Amino acid sequence: MKNKLWVWLLIMISLFIQCKTHYEYNFTRKNIYWGDIHNHCNVGYAQGSLERAYDIAKSHLDFYCFTPHSQWHDKPESSNFNKFTEGFKITRQNWDKIKRYANESYKPGEFVSLIGYEWHSGMYGDVCIIMPGHEGELVYLDDIKGLQQFARENNAVLIPHHPAYQQGWRGQDWSFLGPVDVSPVVEVFSEHGNAESDRAPFPYIRHSMGGRYTKNTIQYLWELGHQVGIVASSDDHLGYPGAYGEGLMAVYADTLTREAIMDAIKARRTYAVSADRIELDFRLNGHWMGETLPAVSERNILVRVKGQDVIDRVEVLRNNKVIYRNHPIDENTGRSSWDKPILCRIEFGWGPWDFFNLERVTDWEFDIHITNGKIISATPCFQSGPYDENRRNKINRLDDHFCQFTSYTSRMQAYEERATNSIILEIQGAEQTELTLSISQPSNIEYRQTLGDLAASSDIIFTGDFPSESIMLHRIVFYENYQTAFEFIDQHAAETTDWYYVRVTQTNGSLAWSSPIWVEPNNPQQ
């Protein structure tokens, strides 16, 4: 009888905790929208037409802001910098066209296009200004305070980017960071690398401004007490918005409109990914990422993650220190794993390496058929290189049993020398579900494999003799290993403001970071 009473008591306690979590905290839902609000083309000093940039953005992003290079008030005096000066001139001459393209492309509920531009500064650090509506003035200012005032008066935001370069070398001077209504978020990741910390993966190595300076990293910024969220955007210079591997941002918003996207950015209801579109939801006592709570010692933390590959770890950090780790990679799989959707990544490219001096661009045409199963989604992972004005990476058709897409790959201009593209299929199926590839370019190939076989091993198909291009069907990923949800209580009281954020690491190296949630101190320091 006593044992039964204990069981009953434990059940009631469990129900009470669940009711408190899911009723009292009222976990509201919003939509995830993906975008790139920092990238370039030949309107400025990069490559590719503005028409091409918008065509690419519309094919796979929810929102987009083209940010042409506009000015550099303290540019070093050197004849080698004519490229910059000419780029700034092109932006000025085409400003009306830039605004027209943004306004004509804006389709509420389908595609959001914003107006903005990039402002260089060796002294203060580079920023992008993002406008809220259909009007946008291109102003020329030498002082960051003046630009901040302009942004406030026009309800715009300033987003610092590649912040971790040293001051004087276009890295951020945090002492000049605008107030949170002007600069609510900072760019943590782009093609420059990862600014979370100076010891984080993806160092700054691709440009001329040196490596990462500790005091200009995001973690150091939070230690200074600044309550800013984070985003990622590509800063791509091959005219390819949303280029895979160069950074992407996500917002939580109710609708896909200019107003909703800007409201989410200003509310810091944003997060960043380096490559794969990892879905990340993080709450503290029911509050969204980006929010600030009054003093409370009991912090109920809820995290939900859906990755695009095996998740190695999900970490919750308080004040830049990990306080909790979750490892989906360690979850067991079995017969019941087939009850949930699986992930199948199809990667293609490779080809002759530089030693052979066989530089070439390879075109691909894929038809994918699923028999005795259903395609739930198809996610593109298309990189920016090589630049080509006419070629496109694009999913042309998608339904429950068929996916058709075109692409092109090359070792020329391949980002991080990764000469491949890929597509991720989310499939509801079983061991006997059959996947058929019908490839017409670069060669005629017909390939069949069951998901059961792909659960046991990856497979590789070559398109010809050595050193021809190839296709890799990765080992499928089960639900237990690409998603997780957990909840715990952190009992903590401090005399200074605490901040919490979540970091996700997949086994393929893709990362995600939430914007923080801040908790004010019990006894604020005077």
C-alpha positions in Angstrom: 0.0 0.0 0.0 2.8 2.4 0.9 4.5 1.6 -2.5 1.3 2.5 -4.3 1.0 5.7 -2.4 4.5 6.7 -3.4 3.8 5.9 -7.0 0.6 8.0 -6.9 2.5 10.8 -5.3 5.3 10.7 -7.9 2.7 10.8 -10.7 0.9 13.8 -9.2 4.2 15.6 -8.8 5.1 14.9 -12.4 1.6 16.1 -13.6 2.1 19.3 -11.5 5.4 20.0 -13.1 4.1 19.4 -16.6 1.1 21.6 -15.9 3.3 24.4 -14.6 5.6 24.1 -17.6 3.0 23.9 -20.3 0.2 25.9 -18.8 1.6 28.6 -16.6 4.4 29.5 -18.9 2.2 29.4 -22.0 4.6 28.3 -24.7 3.4 30.3 -27.7 4.3 29.2 -31.2 5.7 31.3 -34.1 7.0 30.4 -37.5 10.7 30.1 -38.4 11.8 32.1 -41.4 15.2 31.9 -43.0 17.1 34.8 -44.5 20.4 36.5 -45.5 20.6 40.3 -44.8 24.3 40.9 -45.7 25.6 40.0 -49.2 26.9 41.6 -52.3 27.0 41.6 -56.1 28.4 43.8 -58.9 26.3 46.7 -57.7 29.2 47.6 -55.5 32.6 45.8 -55.8 31.6 42.1 -55.9 30.4 39.8 -58.7 27.1 38.9 -60.3 24.1 41.0 -61.4 21.4 42.3 -59.1 18.8 40.4 -61.1 20.7 37.1 -60.5 21.0 37.8 -56.8 17.2 38.3 -56.4 16.5 35.2 -58.6 18.7 33.1 -56.3 17.3 34.6 -53.1 13.7 34.0 -54.1 14.5 30.3 -55.0 15.4 29.3 -51.4 15.1 32.1 -48.8 12.1 33.6 -47.0 13.7 37.1 -46.6 16.6 39.0 -48.1 18.4 42.3 -47.9 20.9 43.2 -50.6 23.5 45.4 -48.8 25.8 47.1 -51.4 29.1 48.6 -50.4 28.4 52.3 -50.0 31.4 54.1 -48.4 34.5 54.0 -46.3 35.1 57.2 -44.4 38.6 56.4 -43.2 39.8 54.3 -46.1 43.7 54.1 -46.2 45.1 56.3 -48.9 46.5 53.9 -51.5 46.2 53.5 -55.3 45.4 49.8 -54.6 41.9 50.8 -53.3 40.4 52.1 -56.6 38.3 48.9 -56.5 36.5 50.2 -53.4 36.1 53.7 -54.7 34.6 52.5 -58.0 32.3 50.1 -56.1 31.0 53.0 -53.9 30.3 55.0 -57.1 28.3 52.2 -58.7 26.1 51.9 -55.6 25.4 55.6 -55.6 24.5 55.6 -59.3 22.2 52.6 -58.9 20.5 53.5 -55.6 17.1 54.1 -57.1 17.4 50.7 -59.0 18.3 49.0 -55.7 15.2 50.3 -54.0 13.0 49.5 -56.9 14.1 45.9 -57.0 13.5 45.5 -53.3 10.0 47.0 -53.5 9.0 45.1 -56.6 10.2 41.8 -55.2 8.3 42.2 -51.9 5.4 39.8 -51.7 3.9 39.6 -48.2 3.4 36.0 -47.2 5.8 34.7 -49.9 9.0 36.7 -50.0 10.3 39.7 -47.9 12.9 42.0 -49.5 14.4 44.8 -47.4 16.5 47.8 -48.3 19.9 48.4 -46.8 23.6 49.0 -47.4 27.0 48.4 -45.8 29.1 51.1 -44.1 32.8 50.5 -43.8 34.9 51.9 -40.9 38.4 51.1 -39.8 37.9 53.1 -36.6 34.4 52.0 -35.5 34.0 48.7 -37.3 31.7 47.8 -40.3 27.9 47.8 -40.0 25.0 47.1 -42.2 22.0 49.4 -42.0 18.6 47.7 -42.6 15.6 49.8 -43.4 12.0 48.9 -42.3 10.0 50.0 -45.4 9.9 51.0 -49.0 11.9 54.1 -48.7 15.6 54.3 -47.8 18.1 57.2 -47.9 21.7 56.6 -48.8 23.5 58.9 -46.4 27.2 59.6 -46.2 28.5 60.0 -42.7 31.9 59.9 -41.1 30.8 59.3 -37.6 29.1 56.2 -36.1 27.1 58.4 -33.7 25.6 60.2 -36.7 24.7 57.0 -38.4 23.1 55.7 -35.2 21.0 58.8 -35.0 20.0 58.4 -38.6 19.0 54.8 -37.9 16.9 55.8 -34.9 15.1 58.6 -36.8 14.2 56.2 -39.6 13.3 53.2 -37.5 16.2 51.2 -39.0 18.7 48.9 -37.4 22.5 48.8 -37.5 24.1 45.4 -37.5 27.8 45.1 -36.8 29.5 42.4 -38.8 32.8 40.5 -38.8 33.2 42.1 -35.3 36.2 40.0 -34.1 38.8 41.8 -36.2 40.9 44.2 -34.1 39.9 47.8 -33.7 41.4 49.9 -36.5 41.2 47.0 -38.8 37.4 47.1 -39.4 36.7 45.2 -36.2 34.1 46.6 -33.8 34.9 49.1 -31.1 32.3 48.0 -28.6 32.5 51.3 -26.7 30.7 52.8 -29.7 28.0 50.1 -30.0 24.6 51.7 -30.4 21.8 51.3 -27.9 19.7 48.1 -28.2 16.9 49.9 -30.1 19.5 50.7 -32.8 21.8 47.7 -32.7 19.7 44.8 -31.2 21.8 42.1 -32.9 25.4 41.4 -34.0 26.6 39.1 -36.8 28.2 36.1 -35.1 29.0 34.2 -38.3 29.7 34.9 -42.0 32.1 33.8 -44.7 34.7 35.6 -42.6 34.3 33.0 -39.8 33.0 32.6 -36.3 33.0 35.5 -33.9 31.6 33.7 -30.8 35.0 33.4 -29.3 38.6 33.5 -30.4 38.9 29.7 -29.7 35.7 28.7 -31.5 35.6 26.6 -34.7 35.9 28.5 -38.1 38.7 31.1 -37.4 39.1 34.3 -39.4 41.6 33.3 -42.1 40.1 34.3 -45.5 40.7 38.1 -45.4 43.3 40.7 -44.9 42.4 42.0 -41.5 44.1 39.3 -39.4 42.7 36.8 -36.9 40.2 37.1 -34.1 40.8 39.5 -31.3 39.5 38.2 -28.0 38.0 41.5 -26.8 36.0 41.9 -30.0 34.3 38.5 -29.8 30.6 38.1 -29.0 31.2 36.3 -25.7 33.4 39.2 -24.6 30.7 41.6 -25.6 28.2 39.9 -23.4 30.6 39.9 -20.5 30.7 43.7 -20.9 27.0 43.7 -20.2 25.6 44.5 -23.6 22.3 42.7 -24.2 22.4 42.0 -27.9 21.2 39.0 -29.9 22.9 37.3 -32.7 22.4 36.6 -36.4 24.4 35.2 -39.3 24.5 36.2 -42.9 26.8 35.2 -45.8 28.6 38.5 -46.7 29.1 36.6 -50.0 30.9 38.4 -52.8 29.9 36.0 -55.6 26.4 37.4 -55.7 24.8 34.3 -54.0 22.4 35.1 -51.2 22.1 32.3 -48.6 25.3 30.6 -49.8 25.7 27.3 -48.0 28.3 27.3 -45.3 28.7 31.0 -45.2 26.0 31.7 -42.5 22.3 32.1 -42.4 19.9 33.7 -39.9 16.5 32.6 -38.6 13.8 34.6 -37.0 10.6 33.6 -35.1 7.7 35.7 -36.4 3.9 35.3 -36.8 3.8 36.3 -40.5 6.2 36.8 -43.4 6.1 40.6 -43.8 8.6 43.4 -43.6 7.0 44.6 -40.3 7.1 41.1 -38.7 10.7 40.4 -39.8 11.9 43.8 -38.5 10.0 43.3 -35.3 11.7 39.9 -34.7 15.1 41.4 -35.3 14.4 44.3 -32.9 13.1 41.9 -30.3 16.2 39.7 -30.7 14.0 36.8 -31.5 16.7 35.5 -33.8 19.3 32.8 -34.1 22.2 31.9 -36.4 23.5 28.8 -38.2 26.8 28.3 -40.0 25.5 25.9 -42.7 22.6 23.4 -42.2 19.2 24.9 -41.4 19.0 23.6 -37.8 15.7 24.4 -36.1 16.2 25.7 -32.6 13.7 26.7 -29.9 14.9 28.0 -26.6 12.8 29.2 -23.7 13.4 30.3 -20.1 10.4 30.3 -17.9 8.4 30.5 -21.1 10.2 33.5 -22.5 11.6 33.7 -26.0 15.2 34.0 -26.9 16.1 37.7 -26.9 14.0 38.6 -23.9 15.1 40.0 -20.5 13.4 38.7 -17.3 13.2 40.3 -13.9 15.0 38.6 -11.0 14.1 35.0 -10.5 16.2 32.2 -8.9 14.4 29.2 -10.4 15.0 29.2 -14.2 13.0 26.5 -16.1 14.9 25.9 -19.3 13.3 24.2 -22.3 15.2 23.4 -25.5 13.9 21.9 -28.7 16.3 21.1 -31.7 15.7 19.5 -35.0 19.0 19.1 -37.0 19.8 18.3 -40.5 22.4 15.6 -39.6 23.5 13.7 -36.5 23.6 16.1 -33.6 26.7 15.6 -31.6 25.7 17.9 -28.7 23.4 20.6 -27.6 24.8 22.9 -24.9 23.2 25.4 -22.6 25.5 28.1 -21.5 25.1 30.5 -18.6 27.5 33.5 -18.6 29.6 31.8 -21.4 30.0 28.5 -19.4 28.3 25.2 -20.2 25.9 24.2 -17.5 24.1 21.4 -19.4 24.9 19.1 -22.3 22.6 16.8 -24.3 24.0 14.2 -26.8 21.5 12.9 -29.4 24.4 11.0 -31.1 24.3 8.6 -28.2 20.6 7.7 -28.5 19.9 4.1 -29.5 18.0 3.3 -32.6 16.0 0.2 -33.4 13.0 -1.1 -35.3 10.7 1.6 -33.9 13.0 4.3 -35.4 11.4 3.7 -38.7 8.1 5.1 -37.3 9.6 8.6 -37.6 11.0 10.4 -40.6 14.6 9.8 -41.6 17.1 12.1 -43.2 19.0 11.2 -46.4 21.7 13.6 -47.7 22.7 13.3 -51.3 26.0 15.1 -51.9 27.7 15.5 -55.3 30.7 17.1 -56.9 34.4 16.4 -56.1 36.1 15.7 -59.4 39.7 16.3 -60.4 41.8 18.0 -57.8 44.1 21.0 -58.6 47.1 18.8 -59.3 45.5 17.6 -62.6 45.1 21.2 -63.9 41.6 20.2 -65.2 39.5 23.2 -64.1 36.0 22.7 -65.2 32.3 23.3 -64.2 30.1 20.2 -64.0 26.4 20.5 -64.7 24.0 18.1 -62.8 20.4 17.0 -63.5 18.8 14.8 -60.9 15.4 13.0 -60.7 14.8 11.3 -57.4 11.9 8.9 -57.0 10.7 7.4 -53.7 8.7 4.1 -53.8 6.8 2.9 -50.8 7.6 6.0 -48.9 6.9 9.8 -48.8 9.1 12.8 -49.2 8.2 15.3 -46.4 10.7 18.0 -47.3 13.8 18.7 -49.4 16.4 21.2 -48.1 19.0 22.7 -50.5 22.7 23.0 -49.5 24.0 25.0 -52.5 27.3 26.9 -52.2 28.2 30.1 -54.0 31.1 29.0 -56.1 31.9 29.1 -58.9 30.4 32.4 -60.0 28.3 31.9 -63.1 25.7 34.5 -64.3 23.5 32.0 -66.1 23.7 28.7 -64.2 21.4 28.0 -61.3 21.2 25.6 -58.4 17.5 25.0 -58.0 14.8 22.5 -56.9 12.5 22.5 -59.9 9.8 20.1 -58.7 8.9 18.5 -55.4 6.0 16.3 -54.4 5.4 13.3 -52.1 7.3 10.9 -54.3 9.5 12.9 -56.6 12.2 15.6 -56.4 13.8 17.1 -59.5 16.7 19.6 -59.3 19.5 21.1 -61.3 22.9 22.2 -60.0 26.6 22.8 -60.9 29.8 22.2 -59.1 33.5 23.0 -59.5 36.7 23.2 -57.6 37.0 26.8 -58.9 36.0 29.4 -56.3 34.7 26.6 -54.0 34.1 27.9 -50.6 36.5 26.4 -48.1 37.7 24.2 -51.1 34.5 22.1 -50.6 33.7 21.3 -54.2 30.3 19.8 -53.6 26.6 20.6 -53.2 23.9 18.5 -51.6 20.3 18.2 -50.9 18.7 16.7 -47.8 15.5 14.7 -48.1 13.3 14.1 -45.1 11.5 10.8 -45.9 8.8 8.9 -44.1 9.6 5.3 -45.0 10.7 1.8 -44.0 13.6 -0.5 -44.6 12.1 -1.6 -47.9 11.5 1.9 -49.2 13.3 2.3 -52.4 15.2 5.5 -53.5 15.9 5.8 -57.3 18.3 8.3 -58.8 17.9 9.1 -62.5 20.8 11.3 -63.5 21.0 12.8 -67.0 24.0 15.1 -66.4 27.0 14.8 -66.3 26.4 11.3 -67.4 23.4 8.9 -67.7 23.1 7.0 -64.4 20.2 4.9 -63.0 20.7 3.9 -59.4 18.4 2.2 -56.9 18.9 1.5 -53.2 16.7 0.8 -50.2 16.7 2.9 -47.1 17.5 -0.2 -45.1 20.8 -0.6 -47.0 21.5 3.1 -46.6 20.9 2.7 -42.9 23.8 0.2 -42.8 26.2 2.1 -45.0 26.7 5.1 -47.2 27.2 4.5 -51.0 29.2 6.3 -53.6 28.6 6.5 -57.4 31.2 7.7 -59.9 30.1 9.4 -63.1 33.0 8.1 -65.1 36.6 7.0 -65.0 39.2 8.5 -62.7 39.2 11.4 -61.8 35.5 12.0 -62.6 32.9 13.6 -60.4 31.0 11.5 -57.9 27.8 11.2 -55.8 27.6 10.2 -52.2 24.5 9.0 -50.5 25.2 9.5 -46.9 24.2 7.0 -44.3 20.6 7.9 -43.3 20.0 9.6 -40.0 17.3 8.4 -37.6 15.0 10.8 -35.7 16.6 9.9 -32.3 19.9 11.2 -33.6 18.8 14.4 -35.4 16.3 15.9 -32.9 16.1 16.4 -29.2 13.9 18.1 -26.6 14.8 18.5 -22.9 13.9 20.6 -19.9 15.7 21.3 -16.6 15.7 23.7 -13.7 18.7 25.9 -13.1 18.6 27.2 -9.6 20.7 30.3 -9.5 20.8 33.8 -8.0 23.4 36.4 -8.7 24.2 40.0 -8.0 24.8 40.7 -11.7 22.8 40.0 -14.8 22.9 36.4 -16.0 22.7 35.4 -19.7 21.8 32.0 -21.2 22.2 30.8 -24.7 22.2 27.5 -26.6 24.8 26.2 -29.0 24.2 23.2 -31.3 27.0 21.2 -32.9 26.4 18.5 -35.6 28.9 15.8 -36.4 29.3 17.3 -39.9 30.5 20.6 -38.3 27.4 22.7 -38.7 26.7 25.0 -35.8 23.7 26.9 -34.5 23.5 29.6 -31.8 20.5 31.1 -30.1 20.3 34.7 -29.0 20.6 34.9 -25.3 17.9 35.3 -22.6 18.9 37.6 -19.8 17.9 37.4 -16.1 18.3 40.5 -14.0 20.0 40.3 -10.6 18.2 40.0 -7.3 20.1 43.0 -5.9 21.3 45.1 -8.8 24.7 46.7 -8.1 24.4 50.4 -7.6 
